[in-house]
Amino acid sequence: MDGITYVDVGQGPATLFVHGVGTSSYLWRNVIAELRDERRCVALDLPLHGGSEPRADLSIPALAEAVEELCAGLGLDEVDLVANDTGGAVAQVFAVRHPERLRSLTLTNCDVHTNTPPEAFADTVELAVRGELAGLVAAVLDHPELLARTALGAGYERIDDHAELVDAYLRPILAKPGGGRAFERLLASIDAKDMVAIEPRLTVLTVPTLVVWGTGDVFFDVSWAHWLRDTIPGVREVVEIEGGRLFFPDERAAELVPHLRRFWGRP
C-alpha cells in the first residue's frame, strides 16, 4: 500500500469506504462519525486523492488493486465495502476480483456498465482529454464559490462552505507535483469497457449487496440501481433516497446509516 493514505478509526467489524474521482476519504466523515463507536471504519484516499500519491496507472482496474493493497496491508480479511461515484465502479471490479474479501457490498450512486463515465460528465472528461481541465480546477482554488458551477458542485444539493470542499478535495490533488496533469489522465482513463468486461462476473456475484440511490442525481439515474439489482444475484434490496444527489452520503449521512445498520444486521 505504498503511498496510500487512509482513515482508520473505531473497533469492531471492519467497514471499508471508497470515494470517487475528485473527492477523498473526507466524503465519508459524517457516516464514519455515526459508526465509529460500533465498527472499525477504514476510508482510503485513492491514488492521487487526499494524501495519497499519484501512480502511473490510474484506470479503474488499477484503482481496484490499490484497494486490495490496502486490505492486504491492514490485514482486512473480511470487510463490509461501501462505495460511491467512481469508487462504486472500483468496488465492482474489486468485488469480482476479490469476493473472498467481502462480507457485504453497498453501492451508492456510481458508475455502472455503459454509464461510465456518465453522459452529464462528458464535457468534463473532454476538457481533461484536451489538457484544459487542470487550469480550470486551479482557478477554483482561488475562487471557491466557482465550485457550485462545476461537475463536483452539481453532486450536492446544497454547499454551505465552498472553501471547505475545495480544501478537502481539489487542493490536495493540485498540490502534488504534476497533480493537475495526473488528474486529467485519470479522468481520460475512465472507460466503460472496463465495466462492460466484468458484467459476466457480476451476474454470478453472490456477495450480499445493498444498493442505496439518491433519486435527484444528474449523473447516475435510478435506472442504474435497478440494473445492478437485475444483474447481481447478491442484491438484497434497492433503497431510494428521495431527492438525494451524487454526494448524499456526505450531506445526508443520517439517512444512509440506518440502512447500513439494518443491512449489516440481516439474519
VMD Tcl script that draws the C-alpha trace (Angstrom):
set ca {
  {0.00 0.00 0.00}
  {2.89 2.27 -0.85}
  {1.83 5.93 -0.98}
  {-1.78 5.31 0.08}
  {-3.21 7.30 2.99}
  {-6.32 6.36 4.91}
  {-8.52 6.96 7.92}
  {-8.74 4.07 10.39}
  {-10.88 4.62 13.48}
  {-13.08 2.61 15.82}
  {-13.27 -1.06 16.72}
  {-15.50 -3.91 15.64}
  {-16.36 -5.40 12.25}
  {-14.35 -3.67 9.54}
  {-16.11 -1.37 7.09}
  {-14.14 -0.04 4.14}
  {-15.29 3.15 2.39}
  {-14.29 4.07 -1.18}
  {-14.83 7.56 -2.65}
  {-14.94 8.74 -6.25}
  {-12.97 10.98 -8.59}
  {-12.15 14.44 -7.29}
  {-13.09 13.79 -3.65}
  {-11.31 11.83 -0.89}
  {-11.88 9.88 2.30}
  {-13.30 13.15 3.67}
  {-16.52 12.33 1.80}
  {-17.27 9.65 4.42}
  {-16.54 11.70 7.55}
  {-20.19 12.08 8.59}
  {-21.00 8.41 8.04}
  {-17.90 7.41 10.00}
  {-18.81 9.78 12.84}
  {-22.06 7.83 13.31}
  {-20.49 4.38 13.06}
  {-17.08 4.64 14.74}
  {-18.40 3.62 18.16}
  {-19.62 0.29 16.83}
  {-17.33 -0.51 13.88}
  {-13.80 -0.24 12.64}
  {-14.13 2.33 9.88}
  {-11.43 2.49 7.22}
  {-11.63 5.04 4.40}
  {-8.78 5.24 1.93}
  {-7.68 8.07 -0.31}
  {-7.48 6.56 -3.78}
  {-4.17 7.23 -5.57}
  {-3.74 10.97 -6.32}
  {-6.57 11.94 -3.96}
  {-6.24 13.29 -0.42}
  {-2.79 12.45 0.90}
  {-2.20 9.55 -1.48}
  {0.46 9.79 -4.14}
  {-0.33 9.60 -7.88}
  {0.52 6.46 -9.84}
  {1.32 5.77 -13.46}
  {-1.83 3.71 -13.93}
  {-4.98 5.43 -12.66}
  {-7.54 3.32 -14.51}
  {-10.49 1.78 -12.68}
  {-8.89 -1.71 -12.54}
  {-5.65 -0.22 -11.20}
  {-7.57 1.67 -8.51}
  {-9.28 -1.60 -7.55}
  {-5.88 -3.15 -7.00}
  {-4.94 -0.20 -4.77}
  {-7.93 -1.16 -2.61}
  {-6.62 -4.73 -2.49}
  {-3.19 -3.45 -1.47}
  {-4.76 -1.61 1.45}
  {-6.75 -4.65 2.54}
  {-3.65 -6.84 2.41}
  {-1.52 -4.26 4.19}
  {-4.02 -3.76 7.02}
  {-4.96 -7.41 7.28}
  {-8.58 -6.72 6.33}
  {-9.58 -10.29 5.55}
  {-13.33 -9.60 5.55}
  {-14.95 -6.20 5.14}
  {-18.29 -4.56 4.53}
  {-17.41 -2.45 1.49}
  {-19.30 0.81 0.90}
  {-18.65 2.86 -2.23}
  {-19.79 5.96 -4.09}
  {-19.33 7.53 -7.54}
  {-16.24 6.25 -9.39}
  {-15.47 4.39 -6.19}
  {-18.54 2.31 -6.92}
  {-17.02 1.23 -10.22}
  {-13.78 0.46 -8.39}
  {-15.75 -1.55 -5.84}
  {-17.49 -3.59 -8.54}
  {-14.16 -4.52 -10.11}
  {-12.72 -5.27 -6.66}
  {-15.74 -7.43 -5.81}
  {-15.44 -9.68 -8.85}
  {-11.66 -9.99 -8.42}
  {-11.58 -10.45 -4.65}
  {-15.00 -11.69 -3.48}
  {-13.34 -13.57 -0.64}
  {-12.57 -10.21 0.99}
  {-16.21 -9.18 1.19}
  {-18.71 -9.82 3.94}
  {-21.06 -7.47 2.09}
  {-21.13 -4.76 -0.57}
  {-23.08 -1.49 -0.55}
  {-23.20 0.64 -3.68}
  {-24.49 4.20 -3.69}
  {-24.84 6.38 -6.81}
  {-21.97 5.30 -9.04}
  {-20.65 4.42 -12.48}
  {-22.36 1.29 -13.80}
  {-21.78 -0.65 -17.02}
  {-22.03 1.65 -20.09}
  {-22.79 4.71 -17.96}
  {-19.05 5.08 -17.30}
  {-18.38 7.96 -17.31}
  {-21.94 9.31 -17.23}
  {-23.12 11.49 -20.10}
  {-23.54 14.51 -17.81}
  {-19.82 14.27 -17.00}
  {-18.74 14.00 -20.64}
  {-17.79 17.68 -21.05}
  {-15.50 17.49 -18.01}
  {-13.82 14.38 -19.38}
  {-13.40 16.06 -22.76}
  {-11.64 19.00 -21.09}
  {-9.32 16.51 -19.41}
  {-8.59 14.75 -22.69}
  {-7.69 18.11 -24.27}
  {-5.46 19.02 -21.32}
  {-7.61 22.03 -20.42}
  {-9.15 20.88 -17.14}
  {-6.24 21.39 -14.74}
  {-6.14 25.13 -15.38}
  {-9.85 25.47 -14.71}
  {-9.58 23.47 -11.50}
  {-6.68 25.67 -10.40}
  {-8.92 28.72 -10.81}
  {-11.41 27.22 -8.36}
  {-8.70 27.10 -5.69}
  {-8.61 30.90 -5.60}
  {-12.35 31.33 -6.11}
  {-14.07 28.52 -4.16}
  {-17.51 29.91 -4.98}
  {-16.96 28.65 -8.55}
  {-17.24 25.10 -7.19}
  {-21.02 25.33 -7.46}
  {-20.68 25.68 -11.25}
  {-18.53 22.56 -11.66}
  {-19.49 18.91 -12.04}
  {-18.34 18.42 -8.45}
  {-20.70 21.12 -7.25}
  {-23.60 19.58 -9.17}
  {-23.26 16.50 -6.97}
  {-24.52 18.40 -3.93}
  {-28.00 19.60 -3.09}
  {-26.51 22.47 -1.11}
  {-22.97 23.65 -0.36}
  {-22.64 25.67 2.83}
  {-18.87 26.11 2.71}
  {-17.32 26.04 -0.75}
  {-13.81 26.65 0.57}
  {-14.04 23.64 2.89}
  {-14.72 21.28 -0.01}
  {-12.09 22.86 -2.25}
  {-9.51 22.47 0.52}
  {-10.54 18.87 1.23}
  {-10.89 17.65 -2.34}
  {-9.25 19.73 -5.06}
  {-6.34 21.48 -3.36}
  {-4.59 18.23 -2.29}
  {-4.71 16.96 -5.89}
  {-3.19 20.07 -7.43}
  {-0.65 20.46 -4.62}
  {1.17 17.32 -5.76}
  {3.90 17.68 -8.41}
  {2.16 17.07 -11.73}
  {-1.13 16.61 -9.90}
  {-3.18 18.58 -12.42}
  {-1.95 16.53 -15.35}
  {-2.38 13.31 -13.40}
  {-5.99 14.30 -12.66}
  {-6.60 14.84 -16.36}
  {-5.01 11.48 -17.09}
  {-7.21 9.78 -14.52}
  {-10.40 11.22 -15.98}
  {-9.32 10.35 -19.51}
  {-8.72 6.74 -18.42}
  {-12.29 6.15 -17.19}
  {-13.64 3.75 -19.79}
  {-16.90 1.84 -19.99}
  {-15.06 -1.13 -21.49}
  {-13.66 -1.91 -18.05}
  {-17.17 -2.15 -16.63}
  {-18.71 -3.97 -19.59}
  {-15.91 -6.53 -19.29}
  {-16.93 -7.51 -15.76}
  {-20.64 -7.94 -16.48}
  {-20.42 -11.75 -16.80}
  {-18.76 -11.92 -13.38}
  {-21.30 -9.58 -11.82}
  {-24.06 -11.97 -12.92}
  {-22.61 -14.65 -10.62}
  {-21.63 -12.36 -7.72}
  {-23.46 -13.71 -4.67}
  {-21.92 -11.39 -2.07}
  {-24.83 -9.86 -0.11}
  {-25.33 -6.45 -1.71}
  {-27.31 -3.35 -0.81}
  {-27.99 -0.57 -3.34}
  {-28.84 2.87 -1.93}
  {-29.56 5.51 -4.57}
  {-30.33 9.21 -4.47}
  {-33.10 9.95 -6.96}
  {-32.08 13.57 -7.67}
  {-28.70 12.74 -9.18}
  {-28.00 14.28 -12.61}
  {-25.15 11.83 -13.27}
  {-26.47 8.44 -12.19}
  {-30.16 7.87 -12.83}
  {-32.00 5.45 -10.55}
  {-32.44 3.12 -13.53}
  {-28.81 2.08 -12.96}
  {-29.68 0.99 -9.44}
  {-32.28 -1.26 -10.99}
  {-29.68 -2.54 -13.48}
  {-27.49 -3.57 -10.56}
  {-30.46 -5.29 -8.90}
  {-31.28 -7.20 -12.06}
  {-27.65 -8.14 -12.76}
  {-26.08 -9.01 -9.41}
  {-27.79 -12.00 -7.77}
  {-26.46 -10.92 -4.37}
  {-28.54 -7.70 -4.33}
  {-30.96 -7.90 -1.43}
  {-32.63 -4.53 -1.75}
  {-32.67 -1.20 -3.58}
  {-33.31 1.78 -1.29}
  {-34.15 5.13 -2.87}
  {-33.20 8.38 -1.13}
  {-35.77 10.82 -2.45}
  {-34.08 13.87 -3.99}
  {-30.60 12.78 -2.93}
  {-27.78 13.75 -5.27}
  {-24.47 12.09 -6.01}
  {-22.84 13.06 -2.72}
  {-25.79 12.31 -0.45}
  {-23.51 10.05 1.70}
  {-21.81 13.30 2.73}
  {-24.72 15.68 3.22}
  {-27.40 13.12 4.12}
  {-25.34 10.59 6.08}
  {-28.02 10.29 8.75}
  {-30.34 8.78 6.13}
  {-27.78 6.29 4.86}
  {-26.54 4.95 8.19}
  {-29.81 3.31 9.35}
  {-29.99 1.36 6.10}
  {-26.41 0.20 6.56}
  {-27.08 -0.92 10.13}
  {-30.24 -2.78 9.10}
  {-28.47 -4.45 6.18}
  {-25.45 -5.48 8.23}
  {-27.73 -6.89 10.92}
  {-29.64 -9.05 8.46}
  {-30.28 -12.65 9.56}
}
mol new
graphics top color blue
foreach p $ca { graphics top sphere $p radius 0.5 }
foreach p [lrange $ca 0 end-1] q [lrange $ca 1 end] { graphics top cylinder $p $q radius 0.2 }
display resetview
